[in-house]
Amino acid sequence: MADEYVSKESCQYLCEDLRKADAHQNEIISRIEERQDKFEVQLRDLTDLIISVKELALKVNNVSDVVSEQNIRLKSLEARDGEKYRDIWKIVVTALVGIGLGALAVLIGVN
């Protein structure tokens, strides 16, 4: 029956081993919690970055739309200016031809 019991020395030795194991586990848990905190901060930073990139993409898209609209308006203005230039050129050419024909008529003596 004496073999069924654990000696005091063995019990103390086991208790000491359990205390060391417990301290070691607490240390590991503490390191894991620190790493988890760091990961949470990194995740928050990445989430903020993703949101910023989305906002930037929307702004770039809006700017692209505005530039496209302005490009269309510019082409319209250039076409209109070109038409006015051609109209003015036609008037100038017609006037010069008329002046030339009038001068020729005066030289020939047509009344």
Backbone as XML, in Angstrom:
<?xml version="1.0"?>
<chain id="A" units="angstrom">
  <residue number="1" name="MET">
    <atom name="N" x="0.811" y="-1.177" z="0.000"/>
    <atom name="CA" x="0.000" y="0.000" z="0.000"/>
    <atom name="C" x="0.862" y="1.252" z="0.000"/>
  </residue>
  <residue number="2" name="ALA">
    <atom name="N" x="2.025" y="1.177" z="0.478"/>
    <atom name="CA" x="2.949" y="2.298" z="0.483"/>
    <atom name="C" x="3.385" y="2.638" z="-0.921"/>
  </residue>
  <residue number="3" name="ASP">
    <atom name="N" x="3.285" y="1.680" z="-1.842"/>
    <atom name="CA" x="3.672" y="1.920" z="-3.228"/>
    <atom name="C" x="2.636" y="2.765" z="-3.969"/>
  </residue>
  <residue number="4" name="GLU">
    <atom name="N" x="1.432" y="2.857" z="-3.424"/>
    <atom name="CA" x="0.374" y="3.604" z="-4.090"/>
    <atom name="C" x="0.543" y="5.103" z="-3.927"/>
  </residue>
  <residue number="5" name="TYR">
    <atom name="N" x="1.257" y="5.543" z="-2.952"/>
    <atom name="CA" x="1.403" y="6.967" z="-2.671"/>
    <atom name="C" x="2.673" y="7.505" z="-3.297"/>
  </residue>
  <residue number="6" name="VAL">
    <atom name="N" x="2.617" y="8.827" z="-3.622"/>
    <atom name="CA" x="3.771" y="9.510" z="-4.194"/>
    <atom name="C" x="4.508" y="10.170" z="-3.041"/>
  </residue>
  <residue number="7" name="SER">
    <atom name="N" x="5.798" y="10.081" z="-3.080"/>
    <atom name="CA" x="6.577" y="10.673" z="-1.994"/>
    <atom name="C" x="6.510" y="12.186" z="-2.078"/>
  </residue>
  <residue number="8" name="LYS">
    <atom name="N" x="6.813" y="12.822" z="-0.960"/>
    <atom name="CA" x="6.774" y="14.282" z="-0.863"/>
    <atom name="C" x="7.776" y="14.897" z="-1.831"/>
  </residue>
  <residue number="9" name="GLU">
    <atom name="N" x="8.953" y="14.326" z="-1.946"/>
    <atom name="CA" x="9.979" y="14.837" z="-2.843"/>
    <atom name="C" x="9.510" y="14.760" z="-4.306"/>
  </residue>
  <residue number="10" name="SER">
    <atom name="N" x="8.886" y="13.628" z="-4.647"/>
    <atom name="CA" x="8.387" y="13.454" z="-6.018"/>
    <atom name="C" x="7.281" y="14.464" z="-6.303"/>
  </residue>
  <residue number="11" name="CYS">
    <atom name="N" x="6.443" y="14.663" z="-5.324"/>
    <atom name="CA" x="5.344" y="15.624" z="-5.478"/>
    <atom name="C" x="5.890" y="17.037" z="-5.651"/>
  </residue>
  <residue number="12" name="GLN">
    <atom name="N" x="6.873" y="17.393" z="-4.857"/>
    <atom name="CA" x="7.478" y="18.721" z="-4.979"/>
    <atom name="C" x="8.162" y="18.879" z="-6.336"/>
  </residue>
  <residue number="13" name="TYR">
    <atom name="N" x="8.832" y="17.831" z="-6.758"/>
    <atom name="CA" x="9.504" y="17.856" z="-8.055"/>
    <atom name="C" x="8.470" y="18.033" z="-9.183"/>
  </residue>
  <residue number="14" name="LEU">
    <atom name="N" x="7.359" y="17.296" z="-9.114"/>
    <atom name="CA" x="6.296" y="17.413" z="-10.127"/>
    <atom name="C" x="5.655" y="18.800" z="-10.090"/>
  </residue>
  <residue number="15" name="CYS">
    <atom name="N" x="5.427" y="19.306" z="-8.877"/>
    <atom name="CA" x="4.847" y="20.654" z="-8.744"/>
    <atom name="C" x="5.762" y="21.702" z="-9.352"/>
  </residue>
  <residue number="16" name="GLU">
    <atom name="N" x="7.036" y="21.578" z="-9.132"/>
    <atom name="CA" x="8.011" y="22.523" z="-9.697"/>
    <atom name="C" x="8.001" y="22.432" z="-11.223"/>
  </residue>
  <residue number="17" name="ASP">
    <atom name="N" x="7.958" y="21.215" z="-11.742"/>
    <atom name="CA" x="7.878" y="21.028" z="-13.195"/>
    <atom name="C" x="6.600" y="21.661" z="-13.762"/>
  </residue>
  <residue number="18" name="LEU">
    <atom name="N" x="5.490" y="21.494" z="-13.044"/>
    <atom name="CA" x="4.221" y="22.086" z="-13.490"/>
    <atom name="C" x="4.281" y="23.611" z="-13.455"/>
  </residue>
  <residue number="19" name="ARG">
    <atom name="N" x="4.917" y="24.171" z="-12.429"/>
    <atom name="CA" x="5.067" y="25.630" z="-12.345"/>
    <atom name="C" x="5.906" y="26.151" z="-13.510"/>
  </residue>
  <residue number="20" name="LYS">
    <atom name="N" x="6.991" y="25.440" z="-13.822"/>
    <atom name="CA" x="7.846" y="25.841" z="-14.951"/>
    <atom name="C" x="7.080" y="25.749" z="-16.267"/>
  </residue>
  <residue number="21" name="ALA">
    <atom name="N" x="6.349" y="24.653" z="-16.433"/>
    <atom name="CA" x="5.566" y="24.469" z="-17.656"/>
    <atom name="C" x="4.499" y="25.551" z="-17.766"/>
  </residue>
  <residue number="22" name="ASP">
    <atom name="N" x="3.849" y="25.881" z="-16.638"/>
    <atom name="CA" x="2.824" y="26.928" z="-16.621"/>
    <atom name="C" x="3.435" y="28.287" z="-16.982"/>
  </residue>
  <residue number="23" name="ALA">
    <atom name="N" x="4.595" y="28.596" z="-16.406"/>
    <atom name="CA" x="5.273" y="29.859" z="-16.711"/>
    <atom name="C" x="5.656" y="29.920" z="-18.186"/>
  </residue>
  <residue number="24" name="HIS">
    <atom name="N" x="6.139" y="28.799" z="-18.708"/>
    <atom name="CA" x="6.517" y="28.727" z="-20.123"/>
    <atom name="C" x="5.289" y="28.947" z="-21.013"/>
  </residue>
  <residue number="25" name="GLN">
    <atom name="N" x="4.175" y="28.296" z="-20.673"/>
    <atom name="CA" x="2.944" y="28.465" z="-21.447"/>
    <atom name="C" x="2.442" y="29.907" z="-21.378"/>
  </residue>
  <residue number="26" name="ASN">
    <atom name="N" x="2.526" y="30.526" z="-20.201"/>
    <atom name="CA" x="2.114" y="31.925" z="-20.057"/>
    <atom name="C" x="2.985" y="32.844" z="-20.919"/>
  </residue>
  <residue number="27" name="GLU">
    <atom name="N" x="4.265" y="32.535" z="-20.983"/>
    <atom name="CA" x="5.186" y="33.309" z="-21.819"/>
    <atom name="C" x="4.806" y="33.169" z="-23.298"/>
  </residue>
  <residue number="28" name="ILE">
    <atom name="N" x="4.501" y="31.947" z="-23.709"/>
    <atom name="CA" x="4.097" y="31.704" z="-25.101"/>
    <atom name="C" x="2.793" y="32.439" z="-25.399"/>
  </residue>
  <residue number="29" name="ILE">
    <atom name="N" x="1.844" y="32.363" z="-24.499"/>
    <atom name="CA" x="0.557" y="33.053" z="-24.679"/>
    <atom name="C" x="0.781" y="34.557" z="-24.789"/>
  </residue>
  <residue number="30" name="SER">
    <atom name="N" x="1.654" y="35.097" z="-23.959"/>
    <atom name="CA" x="1.953" y="36.529" z="-23.989"/>
    <atom name="C" x="2.537" y="36.930" z="-25.342"/>
  </residue>
  <residue number="31" name="ARG">
    <atom name="N" x="3.467" y="36.126" z="-25.880"/>
    <atom name="CA" x="4.055" y="36.421" z="-27.189"/>
    <atom name="C" x="3.001" y="36.339" z="-28.297"/>
  </residue>
  <residue number="32" name="ILE">
    <atom name="N" x="2.142" y="35.331" z="-28.191"/>
    <atom name="CA" x="1.080" y="35.188" z="-29.202"/>
    <atom name="C" x="0.137" y="36.385" z="-29.163"/>
  </residue>
  <residue number="33" name="GLU">
    <atom name="N" x="-0.209" y="36.852" z="-27.969"/>
    <atom name="CA" x="-1.086" y="38.020" z="-27.846"/>
    <atom name="C" x="-0.425" y="39.273" z="-28.420"/>
  </residue>
  <residue number="34" name="GLU">
    <atom name="N" x="0.890" y="39.414" z="-28.196"/>
    <atom name="CA" x="1.617" y="40.552" z="-28.772"/>
    <atom name="C" x="1.578" y="40.500" z="-30.298"/>
  </residue>
  <residue number="35" name="ARG">
    <atom name="N" x="1.832" y="39.302" z="-30.836"/>
    <atom name="CA" x="1.793" y="39.143" z="-32.291"/>
    <atom name="C" x="0.396" y="39.420" z="-32.827"/>
  </residue>
  <residue number="36" name="GLN">
    <atom name="N" x="-0.617" y="38.971" z="-32.105"/>
    <atom name="CA" x="-1.996" y="39.199" z="-32.520"/>
    <atom name="C" x="-2.290" y="40.704" z="-32.542"/>
  </residue>
  <residue number="37" name="ASP">
    <atom name="N" x="-1.834" y="41.424" z="-31.527"/>
    <atom name="CA" x="-2.028" y="42.878" z="-31.490"/>
    <atom name="C" x="-1.361" y="43.544" z="-32.692"/>
  </residue>
  <residue number="38" name="LYS">
    <atom name="N" x="-0.130" y="43.092" z="-33.017"/>
    <atom name="CA" x="0.572" y="43.652" z="-34.174"/>
    <atom name="C" x="-0.188" y="43.366" z="-35.469"/>
  </residue>
  <residue number="39" name="PHE">
    <atom name="N" x="-0.693" y="42.135" z="-35.588"/>
    <atom name="CA" x="-1.451" y="41.767" z="-36.786"/>
    <atom name="C" x="-2.728" y="42.581" z="-36.904"/>
  </residue>
  <residue number="40" name="GLU">
    <atom name="N" x="-3.376" y="42.845" z="-35.779"/>
    <atom name="CA" x="-4.594" y="43.653" z="-35.804"/>
    <atom name="C" x="-4.291" y="45.073" z="-36.271"/>
  </residue>
  <residue number="41" name="VAL">
    <atom name="N" x="-3.177" y="45.638" z="-35.812"/>
    <atom name="CA" x="-2.775" y="46.979" z="-36.249"/>
    <atom name="C" x="-2.472" y="46.961" z="-37.746"/>
  </residue>
  <residue number="42" name="GLN">
    <atom name="N" x="-1.744" y="45.937" z="-38.202"/>
    <atom name="CA" x="-1.430" y="45.835" z="-39.624"/>
    <atom name="C" x="-2.697" y="45.665" z="-40.452"/>
  </residue>
  <residue number="43" name="LEU">
    <atom name="N" x="-3.627" y="44.871" z="-39.966"/>
    <atom name="CA" x="-4.889" y="44.673" z="-40.675"/>
    <atom name="C" x="-5.666" y="45.983" z="-40.761"/>
  </residue>
  <residue number="44" name="ARG">
    <atom name="N" x="-5.683" y="46.739" z="-39.683"/>
    <atom name="CA" x="-6.362" y="48.036" z="-39.672"/>
    <atom name="C" x="-5.694" y="48.985" z="-40.676"/>
  </residue>
  <residue number="45" name="ASP">
    <atom name="N" x="-4.361" y="48.993" z="-40.696"/>
    <atom name="CA" x="-3.631" y="49.838" z="-41.638"/>
    <atom name="C" x="-3.913" y="49.432" z="-43.082"/>
  </residue>
  <residue number="46" name="LEU">
    <atom name="N" x="-3.929" y="48.121" z="-43.329"/>
    <atom name="CA" x="-4.222" y="47.638" z="-44.684"/>
    <atom name="C" x="-5.648" y="47.985" z="-45.101"/>
  </residue>
  <residue number="47" name="THR">
    <atom name="N" x="-6.568" y="47.874" z="-44.183"/>
    <atom name="CA" x="-7.958" y="48.239" z="-44.473"/>
    <atom name="C" x="-8.056" y="49.723" z="-44.810"/>
  </residue>
  <residue number="48" name="ASP">
    <atom name="N" x="-7.376" y="50.559" z="-44.042"/>
    <atom name="CA" x="-7.357" y="51.996" z="-44.334"/>
    <atom name="C" x="-6.742" y="52.268" z="-45.702"/>
  </residue>
  <residue number="49" name="LEU">
    <atom name="N" x="-5.674" y="51.546" z="-46.023"/>
    <atom name="CA" x="-5.021" y="51.705" z="-47.322"/>
    <atom name="C" x="-5.954" y="51.291" z="-48.458"/>
  </residue>
  <residue number="50" name="ILE">
    <atom name="N" x="-6.654" y="50.192" z="-48.283"/>
    <atom name="CA" x="-7.588" y="49.727" z="-49.312"/>
    <atom name="C" x="-8.689" y="50.755" z="-49.531"/>
  </residue>
  <residue number="51" name="ILE">
    <atom name="N" x="-9.211" y="51.308" z="-48.460"/>
    <atom name="CA" x="-10.249" y="52.332" z="-48.573"/>
    <atom name="C" x="-9.702" y="53.555" z="-49.295"/>
  </residue>
  <residue number="52" name="SER">
    <atom name="N" x="-8.485" y="53.960" z="-48.960"/>
    <atom name="CA" x="-7.872" y="55.115" z="-49.621"/>
    <atom name="C" x="-7.670" y="54.855" z="-51.105"/>
  </residue>
  <residue number="53" name="VAL">
    <atom name="N" x="-7.246" y="53.652" z="-51.454"/>
    <atom name="CA" x="-7.036" y="53.317" z="-52.866"/>
    <atom name="C" x="-8.367" y="53.336" z="-53.619"/>
  </residue>
  <residue number="54" name="LYS">
    <atom name="N" x="-9.422" y="52.832" z="-52.988"/>
    <atom name="CA" x="-10.744" y="52.866" z="-53.626"/>
    <atom name="C" x="-11.188" y="54.309" z="-53.860"/>
  </residue>
  <residue number="55" name="GLU">
    <atom name="N" x="-11.002" y="55.173" z="-52.859"/>
    <atom name="CA" x="-11.374" y="56.577" z="-53.004"/>
    <atom name="C" x="-10.558" y="57.229" z="-54.113"/>
  </residue>
  <residue number="56" name="LEU">
    <atom name="N" x="-9.273" y="56.923" z="-54.156"/>
    <atom name="CA" x="-8.410" y="57.470" z="-55.198"/>
    <atom name="C" x="-8.860" y="56.996" z="-56.574"/>
  </residue>
  <residue number="57" name="ALA">
    <atom name="N" x="-9.222" y="55.728" z="-56.689"/>
    <atom name="CA" x="-9.689" y="55.188" z="-57.966"/>
    <atom name="C" x="-10.964" y="55.892" z="-58.413"/>
  </residue>
  <residue number="58" name="LEU">
    <atom name="N" x="-11.862" y="56.163" z="-57.475"/>
    <atom name="CA" x="-13.089" y="56.882" z="-57.824"/>
    <atom name="C" x="-12.778" y="58.299" z="-58.304"/>
  </residue>
  <residue number="59" name="LYS">
    <atom name="N" x="-11.854" y="58.959" z="-57.617"/>
    <atom name="CA" x="-11.485" y="60.319" z="-58.010"/>
    <atom name="C" x="-10.826" y="60.330" z="-59.374"/>
  </residue>
  <residue number="60" name="VAL">
    <atom name="N" x="-9.951" y="59.363" z="-59.633"/>
    <atom name="CA" x="-9.292" y="59.273" z="-60.939"/>
    <atom name="C" x="-10.327" y="59.007" z="-62.022"/>
  </residue>
  <residue number="61" name="ASN">
    <atom name="N" x="-11.294" y="58.167" z="-61.731"/>
    <atom name="CA" x="-12.357" y="57.872" z="-62.680"/>
    <atom name="C" x="-13.163" y="59.136" z="-62.979"/>
  </residue>
  <residue number="62" name="ASN">
    <atom name="N" x="-13.481" y="59.909" z="-61.939"/>
    <atom name="CA" x="-14.211" y="61.164" z="-62.137"/>
    <atom name="C" x="-13.395" y="62.146" z="-62.968"/>
  </residue>
  <residue number="63" name="VAL">
    <atom name="N" x="-12.109" y="62.239" z="-62.678"/>
    <atom name="CA" x="-11.241" y="63.135" z="-63.451"/>
    <atom name="C" x="-11.185" y="62.674" z="-64.908"/>
  </residue>
  <residue number="64" name="SER">
    <atom name="N" x="-11.125" y="61.381" z="-65.124"/>
    <atom name="CA" x="-11.104" y="60.839" z="-66.484"/>
    <atom name="C" x="-12.381" y="61.209" z="-67.226"/>
  </residue>
  <residue number="65" name="ASP">
    <atom name="N" x="-13.514" y="61.111" z="-66.543"/>
    <atom name="CA" x="-14.786" y="61.493" z="-67.165"/>
    <atom name="C" x="-14.794" y="62.980" z="-67.528"/>
  </residue>
  <residue number="66" name="VAL">
    <atom name="N" x="-14.297" y="63.817" z="-66.621"/>
    <atom name="CA" x="-14.261" y="65.259" z="-66.883"/>
    <atom name="C" x="-13.341" y="65.562" z="-68.071"/>
  </residue>
  <residue number="67" name="VAL">
    <atom name="N" x="-12.192" y="64.893" z="-68.113"/>
    <atom name="CA" x="-11.252" y="65.105" z="-69.219"/>
    <atom name="C" x="-11.887" y="64.664" z="-70.537"/>
  </residue>
  <residue number="68" name="SER">
    <atom name="N" x="-12.613" y="63.561" z="-70.523"/>
    <atom name="CA" x="-13.290" y="63.090" z="-71.735"/>
    <atom name="C" x="-14.328" y="64.112" z="-72.203"/>
  </residue>
  <residue number="69" name="GLU">
    <atom name="N" x="-15.103" y="64.629" z="-71.260"/>
    <atom name="CA" x="-16.100" y="65.644" z="-71.607"/>
    <atom name="C" x="-15.421" y="66.893" z="-72.181"/>
  </residue>
  <residue number="70" name="GLN">
    <atom name="N" x="-14.341" y="67.323" z="-71.556"/>
    <atom name="CA" x="-13.630" y="68.506" z="-72.047"/>
    <atom name="C" x="-13.019" y="68.252" z="-73.416"/>
  </residue>
  <residue number="71" name="ASN">
    <atom name="N" x="-12.557" y="67.040" z="-73.654"/>
    <atom name="CA" x="-11.994" y="66.686" z="-74.944"/>
    <atom name="C" x="-13.064" y="66.784" z="-76.029"/>
  </residue>
  <residue number="72" name="ILE">
    <atom name="N" x="-14.261" y="66.297" z="-75.727"/>
    <atom name="CA" x="-15.374" y="66.392" z="-76.683"/>
    <atom name="C" x="-15.711" y="67.847" z="-76.946"/>
  </residue>
  <residue number="73" name="ARG">
    <atom name="N" x="-15.768" y="68.666" z="-75.900"/>
    <atom name="CA" x="-16.073" y="70.092" z="-76.068"/>
    <atom name="C" x="-14.982" y="70.792" z="-76.875"/>
  </residue>
  <residue number="74" name="LEU">
    <atom name="N" x="-13.737" y="70.437" z="-76.625"/>
    <atom name="CA" x="-12.625" y="71.043" z="-77.348"/>
    <atom name="C" x="-12.699" y="70.716" z="-78.835"/>
  </residue>
  <residue number="75" name="LYS">
    <atom name="N" x="-12.985" y="69.453" z="-79.151"/>
    <atom name="CA" x="-13.121" y="69.074" z="-80.559"/>
    <atom name="C" x="-14.255" y="69.836" z="-81.221"/>
  </residue>
  <residue number="76" name="SER">
    <atom name="N" x="-15.354" y="70.015" z="-80.489"/>
    <atom name="CA" x="-16.492" y="70.774" z="-81.016"/>
    <atom name="C" x="-16.085" y="72.223" z="-81.290"/>
  </residue>
  <residue number="77" name="LEU">
    <atom name="N" x="-15.363" y="72.840" z="-80.342"/>
    <atom name="CA" x="-14.915" y="74.223" z="-80.526"/>
    <atom name="C" x="-13.923" y="74.334" z="-81.681"/>
  </residue>
  <residue number="78" name="GLU">
    <atom name="N" x="-13.013" y="73.379" z="-81.788"/>
    <atom name="CA" x="-12.045" y="73.414" z="-82.879"/>
    <atom name="C" x="-12.754" y="73.285" z="-84.219"/>
  </residue>
  <residue number="79" name="ALA">
    <atom name="N" x="-13.750" y="72.427" z="-84.296"/>
    <atom name="CA" x="-14.498" y="72.256" z="-85.544"/>
    <atom name="C" x="-15.243" y="73.536" z="-85.886"/>
  </residue>
  <residue number="80" name="ARG">
    <atom name="N" x="-15.839" y="74.173" z="-84.890"/>
    <atom name="CA" x="-16.571" y="75.413" z="-85.137"/>
    <atom name="C" x="-15.626" y="76.526" z="-85.580"/>
  </residue>
  <residue number="81" name="ASP">
    <atom name="N" x="-14.461" y="76.624" z="-84.930"/>
    <atom name="CA" x="-13.475" y="77.620" z="-85.321"/>
    <atom name="C" x="-12.984" y="77.355" z="-86.740"/>
  </residue>
  <residue number="82" name="GLY">
    <atom name="N" x="-12.810" y="76.114" z="-87.105"/>
    <atom name="CA" x="-12.387" y="75.759" z="-88.451"/>
    <atom name="C" x="-13.418" y="76.168" z="-89.483"/>
  </residue>
  <residue number="83" name="GLU">
    <atom name="N" x="-14.692" y="75.984" z="-89.161"/>
    <atom name="CA" x="-15.761" y="76.383" z="-90.070"/>
    <atom name="C" x="-15.763" y="77.899" z="-90.250"/>
  </residue>
  <residue number="84" name="LYS">
    <atom name="N" x="-15.599" y="78.637" z="-89.160"/>
    <atom name="CA" x="-15.567" y="80.106" z="-89.254"/>
    <atom name="C" x="-14.378" y="80.552" z="-90.099"/>
  </residue>
  <residue number="85" name="TYR">
    <atom name="N" x="-13.224" y="79.912" z="-89.907"/>
    <atom name="CA" x="-12.024" y="80.245" z="-90.672"/>
    <atom name="C" x="-12.272" y="80.003" z="-92.164"/>
  </residue>
  <residue number="86" name="ARG">
    <atom name="N" x="-12.889" y="78.875" z="-92.497"/>
    <atom name="CA" x="-13.190" y="78.582" z="-93.902"/>
    <atom name="C" x="-14.186" y="79.582" z="-94.466"/>
  </residue>
  <residue number="87" name="ASP">
    <atom name="N" x="-15.194" y="79.969" z="-93.680"/>
    <atom name="CA" x="-16.160" y="80.956" z="-94.148"/>
    <atom name="C" x="-15.486" y="82.300" z="-94.409"/>
  </residue>
  <residue number="88" name="ILE">
    <atom name="N" x="-14.629" y="82.730" z="-93.494"/>
    <atom name="CA" x="-13.913" y="83.995" z="-93.670"/>
    <atom name="C" x="-13.008" y="83.917" z="-94.889"/>
  </residue>
  <residue number="89" name="TRP">
    <atom name="N" x="-12.332" y="82.792" z="-95.056"/>
    <atom name="CA" x="-11.445" y="82.605" z="-96.207"/>
    <atom name="C" x="-12.236" y="82.684" z="-97.518"/>
  </residue>
  <residue number="90" name="LYS">
    <atom name="N" x="-13.421" y="82.093" z="-97.547"/>
    <atom name="CA" x="-14.276" y="82.165" z="-98.740"/>
    <atom name="C" x="-14.661" y="83.615" z="-99.044"/>
  </residue>
  <residue number="91" name="ILE">
    <atom name="N" x="-15.009" y="84.368" z="-98.022"/>
    <atom name="CA" x="-15.397" y="85.778" z="-98.209"/>
    <atom name="C" x="-14.214" y="86.577" z="-98.748"/>
  </residue>
  <residue number="92" name="VAL">
    <atom name="N" x="-13.022" y="86.349" z="-98.156"/>
    <atom name="CA" x="-11.825" y="87.078" z="-98.602"/>
    <atom name="C" x="-11.510" y="86.725" z="-100.056"/>
  </residue>
  <residue number="93" name="VAL">
    <atom name="N" x="-11.559" y="85.446" z="-100.400"/>
    <atom name="CA" x="-11.270" y="85.027" z="-101.781"/>
    <atom name="C" x="-12.303" y="85.607" z="-102.734"/>
  </residue>
  <residue number="94" name="THR">
    <atom name="N" x="-13.578" y="85.569" z="-102.336"/>
    <atom name="CA" x="-14.639" y="86.127" z="-103.183"/>
    <atom name="C" x="-14.428" y="87.626" z="-103.381"/>
  </residue>
  <residue number="95" name="ALA">
    <atom name="N" x="-14.056" y="88.323" z="-102.309"/>
    <atom name="CA" x="-13.815" y="89.770" z="-102.416"/>
    <atom name="C" x="-12.630" y="90.045" z="-103.334"/>
  </residue>
  <residue number="96" name="LEU">
    <atom name="N" x="-11.548" y="89.259" z="-103.175"/>
    <atom name="CA" x="-10.381" y="89.475" z="-104.038"/>
    <atom name="C" x="-10.706" y="89.186" z="-105.492"/>
  </residue>
  <residue number="97" name="VAL">
    <atom name="N" x="-11.458" y="88.142" z="-105.748"/>
    <atom name="CA" x="-11.853" y="87.832" z="-107.128"/>
    <atom name="C" x="-12.731" y="88.953" z="-107.668"/>
  </residue>
  <residue number="98" name="GLY">
    <atom name="N" x="-13.656" y="89.424" z="-106.830"/>
    <atom name="CA" x="-14.532" y="90.535" z="-107.260"/>
    <atom name="C" x="-13.733" y="91.791" z="-107.555"/>
  </residue>
  <residue number="99" name="ILE">
    <atom name="N" x="-12.758" y="92.105" z="-106.693"/>
    <atom name="CA" x="-11.912" y="93.284" z="-106.913"/>
    <atom name="C" x="-11.095" y="93.100" z="-108.189"/>
  </residue>
  <residue number="100" name="GLY">
    <atom name="N" x="-10.557" y="91.899" z="-108.352"/>
    <atom name="CA" x="-9.768" y="91.625" z="-109.565"/>
    <atom name="C" x="-10.619" y="91.751" z="-110.812"/>
  </residue>
  <residue number="101" name="LEU">
    <atom name="N" x="-11.824" y="91.196" z="-110.800"/>
    <atom name="CA" x="-12.713" y="91.293" z="-111.966"/>
    <atom name="C" x="-13.135" y="92.736" z="-112.198"/>
  </residue>
  <residue number="102" name="GLY">
    <atom name="N" x="-13.381" y="93.462" z="-111.117"/>
    <atom name="CA" x="-13.753" y="94.878" z="-111.241"/>
    <atom name="C" x="-12.612" y="95.682" z="-111.831"/>
  </residue>
  <residue number="103" name="ALA">
    <atom name="N" x="-11.381" y="95.437" z="-111.368"/>
    <atom name="CA" x="-10.219" y="96.149" z="-111.900"/>
    <atom name="C" x="-10.012" y="95.789" z="-113.362"/>
  </residue>
  <residue number="104" name="LEU">
    <atom name="N" x="-10.203" y="94.544" z="-113.714"/>
    <atom name="CA" x="-10.066" y="94.105" z="-115.099"/>
    <atom name="C" x="-11.110" y="94.778" z="-115.973"/>
  </residue>
  <residue number="105" name="ALA">
    <atom name="N" x="-12.334" y="94.873" z="-115.441"/>
    <atom name="CA" x="-13.392" y="95.532" z="-116.191"/>
    <atom name="C" x="-13.092" y="96.993" z="-116.411"/>
  </residue>
  <residue number="106" name="VAL">
    <atom name="N" x="-12.505" y="97.658" z="-115.436"/>
    <atom name="CA" x="-12.149" y="99.077" z="-115.578"/>
    <atom name="C" x="-11.034" y="99.214" z="-116.613"/>
  </residue>
  <residue number="107" name="LEU">
    <atom name="N" x="-10.073" y="98.311" z="-116.576"/>
    <atom name="CA" x="-8.974" y="98.372" z="-117.526"/>
    <atom name="C" x="-9.467" y="98.141" z="-118.965"/>
  </residue>
  <residue number="108" name="ILE">
    <atom name="N" x="-10.369" y="97.272" z="-119.123"/>
    <atom name="CA" x="-10.898" y="96.976" z="-120.455"/>
    <atom name="C" x="-11.799" y="98.107" z="-120.911"/>
  </residue>
  <residue number="109" name="GLY">
    <atom name="N" x="-12.404" y="98.768" z="-119.995"/>
    <atom name="CA" x="-13.242" y="99.904" z="-120.327"/>
    <atom name="C" x="-14.694" y="99.556" z="-120.396"/>
  </residue>
  <residue number="110" name="VAL">
    <atom name="N" x="-15.122" y="98.565" z="-119.700"/>
    <atom name="CA" x="-16.533" y="98.196" z="-119.706"/>
    <atom name="C" x="-17.268" y="99.182" z="-118.794"/>
  </residue>
  <residue number="111" name="ASN">
    <atom name="N" x="-18.332" y="99.761" z="-119.330"/>
    <atom name="CA" x="-19.141" y="100.687" z="-118.519"/>
    <atom name="C" x="-20.383" y="100.054" z="-118.057"/>
  </residue>
</chain>
